[in-house]
Amino acid sequence: MEFGHPSALCKRLADGELDVALVSSFEFLRNPIYRIVDDVSISSDGPVYSVVIAHRGDFSELEEIELDPASESAVNLVRCLFGELAFKARLLQRVTEVSAPVTKLSSTPRGQLLIGDQAIRFRQEHAGEFRFWDLGEHWKKLIGLPFVYALWLIRPEVVAAEKIANRLRALRDENLAHLDRLIAAETEFDRQFCVRYYCEHLRFSFTEEEREGLRTFANLCARYGLLEKQDLGLYLV
């Protein structure tokens, strides 16, 4: 078992250094050679809380958005959402990428994409200082479907893919059945927040709703030049 930034895991999976990985859904859209573990994803059907743009002032007045390239799904989701919004022309020309983690934001009209634990910490430490534009919330408002952030992908040459997928589904079910125990072991974030986050903000299924959300994401990525247009087939195991 190895851990790493989402973009690093995507590259290692694409290069054949990893057989199976929980990675950005965009990795599958970019290179749909993988088998997808069915019924398992990291998704949201509304506000996700941990994938946000932190900003001061009115969001429509931002002059620049800094995107952390460590998260491929979130970075491209930002571009698709801006492409669907009325003020897209000005914002899309001012999107920049930065690799260093953010610790503070300047007072200029600038937003910063934050994901995962980094986003949660920043929101809790700066709740009264910044506003937070939730990508999951705005995807739901614009598209009306869940958004899929990450999938378990299996390389095509790996044998016994179905056996691996069954084990991963069983692990998901086991963890959800013992969620209280997992939350009790959390040392950084309080229990009340964790219950709300895992039970209200995140979804761990990959049903037809999530699959349709993924297809819609692929179509929007093609519309805005992030991917080639394609008929997306899902090889589920």
Secondary structure, 3 states (H helix, E strand, C coil): CCCCCHHHHHHHHHCCCCCEEEEEHHHHHHCCCCEEEEEEEEEECCCCCCEEEEECCCHHHCCEEEECCCCHHHHHHHHHHHHHCCCHHHHHCCEEECCCCCCCCCCCCEEEEEEHHHHHHHHHHCCCCCEEEEHHHHHHHHHCCCEEEEEEEECCCCCCHHHHHHHHHHHHHHHHHCHHHHHHCCCCCCHHHHHHHHHHHCECCCCHHHHHHHHHHHHHHHHCCCCCCCCCCCCEC
